Amino acid sequence: GIRAILGKVMMDRGTYDEGIEPASILDRSLRESADLIARWHGFDDGRLGYAVTPRFAVSCTADMLHESASLARATGTWWQTHVSEDPGEIAEVSRLFPEARDYVDVYDAAGGLGERTVLAHGIHLSDRELGRLIETGTRVAHCPGSNLFIGAGVMPLARYLAEGLGVALGSDVSGGPEASLFSVMRVGAYAQMARRSLVGEEGAILDPLDWLRMGTLEGARALGLEGSIGSLEAGKDADLIAVDPAFVAALPGTSVTVDDVDPGDLMSRLIFRAHPDMVRAAWVRGRRLDGPAAR
């Protein structure tokens, strides 16, 4: 089967079902999450994991954030949510949590920061927020496709990386137009090119190999799994895909081999010529997965 870290979304503010008694939401959500953790976290020798998932500060009370973070710590699971994606969202968090210094401080006060935490977006972080995330080892999942899709902004990626923030890549699932990480890499590269042109930010354009690393090894590091996945190295699990070289050839109808192409050029083609049909097979722990790509 696939490798996955999943979690039921939790929220107790602005719930969609008006028939739910508000006072019961916190206990019910924690109980359901705990049941899912007991059933699935660590399943099949760690192939499946659980991430306690409060939606984001706008949809959660301080109690929900605190209790969900406590649950994650007690069970050794991950904690994931969103932060600082949109200026309007940031203003609303300030209104809902007037005692907090900033958005990141809301999660800090809840006990949510740390090496087992992944925060999506983070494109408008202040210097203080950036420093606190680095200090606590909290990682950020950069979702450039989603950010551009809703007009939220462009992450100052060069600044974050220079300061030492751990950044991986994400699609934001339904929040963006495509789920493919190859598409995320391409859109992210375009966004940083535009940022350098519009803002004049030096170092904003990354090498294609850097984008590939953010989409693979840095994702594993964000989850603390770089010792077993994220790169092809002796002793690691064989989680990999096979790509049809025809889709990354310089010209349609031609092929390519690793021997006759510079690795940087090959990665550039892989990112900027990515096509959904180019993935021909996938393996997890060396076992080929069944599905359309395997036939």
C-alpha positions in Angstrom: 0.0 0.0 0.0 0.9 3.7 -0.1 2.8 5.5 2.5 0.7 8.3 4.1 0.4 10.5 7.1 -3.2 11.6 7.5 -5.5 13.3 10.0 -9.1 14.2 10.6 -9.6 17.9 10.4 -10.6 19.5 13.7 -12.5 22.8 14.3 -14.9 24.1 16.9 -15.5 27.7 15.6 -17.8 28.3 12.6 -18.7 24.7 12.1 -20.7 23.7 9.1 -23.3 21.6 10.8 -25.6 23.8 12.9 -27.2 20.7 14.4 -24.0 19.9 16.4 -24.0 21.1 20.0 -21.0 23.5 20.2 -20.1 22.5 23.7 -19.7 18.9 22.6 -17.4 19.5 19.6 -14.1 19.7 21.5 -14.5 16.4 23.4 -16.0 14.6 20.4 -13.2 15.7 18.1 -10.5 14.7 20.5 -12.1 11.4 21.2 -12.5 10.6 17.4 -9.0 11.6 16.7 -7.7 9.5 19.6 -9.6 6.5 18.2 -8.1 7.0 14.8 -4.6 7.3 16.3 -5.0 4.1 18.2 -6.1 2.3 15.1 -3.8 3.7 12.4 -0.7 5.5 13.8 2.3 3.3 13.1 0.3 0.8 11.1 2.4 -1.7 9.1 5.6 -0.8 10.8 5.1 2.9 10.4 4.0 2.9 6.8 0.9 4.9 7.9 1.0 7.7 10.4 -1.3 10.2 12.0 -1.2 14.0 12.0 -3.5 15.8 14.5 -5.0 18.4 12.3 -6.7 21.6 13.7 -7.9 23.4 10.6 -6.3 26.8 11.4 -6.6 29.4 14.1 -9.6 31.1 12.5 -11.6 27.9 12.9 -10.4 26.8 16.3 -10.7 28.1 19.8 -7.7 28.4 22.1 -8.9 25.2 23.9 -9.0 23.3 20.6 -5.5 24.3 19.7 -4.1 23.5 23.1 -5.9 20.2 23.5 -5.0 19.0 20.0 -1.3 19.9 20.5 -1.4 18.0 23.8 -2.9 15.0 22.1 -0.1 15.0 19.4 2.6 15.2 22.1 1.1 12.5 24.2 0.7 10.1 21.3 3.9 10.8 19.4 2.0 11.9 16.3 2.4 15.0 14.1 0.6 18.3 14.4 -0.3 20.2 11.3 -2.3 23.3 10.5 -2.0 26.6 8.4 -0.3 29.9 9.2 0.0 33.3 7.7 -1.4 32.6 4.3 -3.5 35.7 3.6 -3.4 39.3 5.0 -7.2 39.1 5.8 -6.7 35.8 7.6 -3.8 37.3 9.7 -6.0 40.3 10.6 -8.9 37.9 11.7 -6.5 35.9 13.9 -5.4 39.2 15.6 -9.0 39.9 16.3 -9.8 36.5 17.6 -6.6 36.2 19.7 -5.9 39.8 21.0 -3.6 38.5 23.7 -1.2 37.0 21.1 1.8 38.9 19.8 1.2 37.5 16.3 -0.1 34.5 14.4 2.7 32.2 15.3 2.4 33.1 18.9 -1.2 31.7 18.9 0.3 28.3 18.1 3.2 28.7 20.4 0.9 29.5 23.3 -1.0 26.3 22.5 2.2 24.2 22.7 1.9 23.5 19.0 5.4 24.4 17.7 8.2 21.9 17.5 10.0 19.3 15.3 6.8 17.2 14.9 4.9 20.2 13.5 4.3 21.2 9.9 2.7 24.6 9.1 1.3 25.2 5.6 1.9 28.5 3.8 3.7 31.0 6.1 4.2 33.5 3.3 3.8 36.6 5.4 5.9 35.8 8.5 7.4 38.6 10.5 11.0 38.5 11.6 9.9 37.5 15.1 7.7 34.7 13.7 10.4 33.4 11.4 12.9 33.3 14.2 10.6 31.5 16.5 9.8 28.8 13.9 13.6 28.3 13.3 14.3 28.2 17.1 11.7 25.5 17.7 12.5 23.4 14.6 9.0 23.9 13.2 8.8 23.3 9.4 6.8 25.1 6.8 5.1 23.5 3.8 5.3 25.9 0.9 2.2 25.7 -1.3 2.9 28.1 -4.2 0.1 26.8 -6.5 -2.5 27.4 -3.8 -1.0 30.8 -2.8 -1.2 32.0 -6.4 -4.6 30.4 -7.0 -6.3 32.5 -4.3 -4.1 35.5 -4.8 -2.5 35.3 -1.3 1.0 36.4 -2.2 4.4 34.9 -3.0 6.6 33.5 -0.3 10.0 35.3 0.3 11.6 31.9 -0.1 15.2 33.1 -0.5 15.0 35.0 2.8 13.6 32.0 4.7 16.2 29.6 3.4 19.0 32.0 4.1 17.8 32.4 7.7 17.7 28.6 8.1 13.9 27.8 8.0 13.1 24.2 7.0 10.9 24.4 3.9 9.2 21.6 2.1 6.6 21.6 -0.7 2.9 21.0 -0.6 -0.2 21.3 -2.9 -2.7 22.3 -0.2 -4.9 19.5 -1.7 -8.2 21.2 -2.7 -6.8 24.7 -2.0 -4.7 24.6 -5.3 -5.4 23.8 -8.9 -3.2 20.6 -9.0 -2.0 18.0 -6.5 1.1 16.9 -8.5 4.4 17.9 -6.8 6.0 18.3 -10.1 3.4 21.0 -10.9 4.1 22.6 -7.5 7.8 22.8 -8.3 7.1 24.4 -11.6 4.7 27.0 -10.2 7.0 27.7 -7.3 9.9 28.3 -9.7 7.8 30.7 -11.8 6.6 32.5 -8.7 10.1 33.1 -7.5 11.2 34.3 -10.9 8.4 36.9 -10.8 9.2 37.9 -7.3 12.8 38.7 -8.2 11.6 40.7 -11.2 9.0 42.6 -9.2 10.7 43.0 -5.8 14.3 42.8 -6.9 15.0 40.1 -4.3 18.5 38.6 -4.9 18.7 34.8 -4.8 15.0 34.2 -5.4 15.6 31.9 -8.3 16.6 28.4 -7.2 18.4 25.7 -9.2 16.0 22.9 -10.4 17.8 20.5 -8.2 16.9 22.6 -5.2 13.2 22.4 -6.2 13.5 18.6 -6.5 15.1 18.4 -3.1 12.4 20.5 -1.5 9.8 18.2 -3.0 11.5 15.0 -1.8 14.2 15.1 0.9 13.0 18.3 2.6 9.5 16.8 2.8 11.0 13.8 4.6 13.0 16.1 6.9 9.8 18.0 7.7 8.4 14.8 9.0 11.5 13.6 10.7 11.7 10.7 8.3 14.8 11.6 6.3 16.6 8.5 7.7 14.3 6.2 5.9 12.8 8.0 2.9 13.3 11.1 0.8 16.3 10.1 -1.3 17.8 7.1 -3.0 20.5 5.9 -0.6 21.7 2.6 0.7 19.8 1.5 3.7 16.7 3.6 3.0 13.3 2.3 2.0 12.8 2.1 -1.8 10.0 4.6 -2.1 10.3 5.8 -5.7 8.6 6.4 -9.0 9.6 5.6 -12.6 9.3 8.4 -15.2 8.9 7.8 -18.9 11.9 9.6 -20.4 10.0 10.5 -23.6 8.1 13.2 -21.5 11.3 15.0 -20.5 13.1 14.8 -23.8 14.2 18.1 -25.5 12.0 17.4 -28.5 8.8 15.4 -28.9 9.3 11.9 -30.2 12.9 11.6 -28.9 14.2 10.0 -25.8 16.8 10.8 -23.2 19.2 8.9 -20.9 20.9 10.0 -17.8 24.3 9.4 -19.4 23.9 12.0 -22.1 22.2 14.8 -20.2 23.6 17.1 -17.4 21.7 16.3 -14.2 20.7 19.9 -13.8 19.3 20.0 -17.3 17.5 16.7 -16.7 15.9 18.1 -13.6 14.9 21.3 -15.4 13.1 19.2 -18.0 11.5 17.1 -15.4 10.0 20.1 -13.6 9.1 22.4 -16.6 7.9 19.6 -18.9 6.1 17.6 -16.3 3.0 15.7 -17.5 0.6 13.6 -15.5 1.2 10.6 -17.8 5.0 10.6 -17.3 4.8 8.6 -14.1 4.7 4.9 -15.2 5.2 3.1 -11.9 5.5 3.6 -8.2 7.1 1.6 -5.4 6.8 1.8 -1.6 9.4 -0.1 0.4 10.5 -1.8 -2.9 7.0 -3.2 -3.6 5.4 -2.0 -6.8 2.0 -0.5 -6.3 -1.0 -1.6 -8.3 -3.0 1.1 -10.2 -3.2 2.8 -13.6 0.5 3.6 -13.6 1.4 0.0 -13.1 -0.5 -1.4 -16.1 
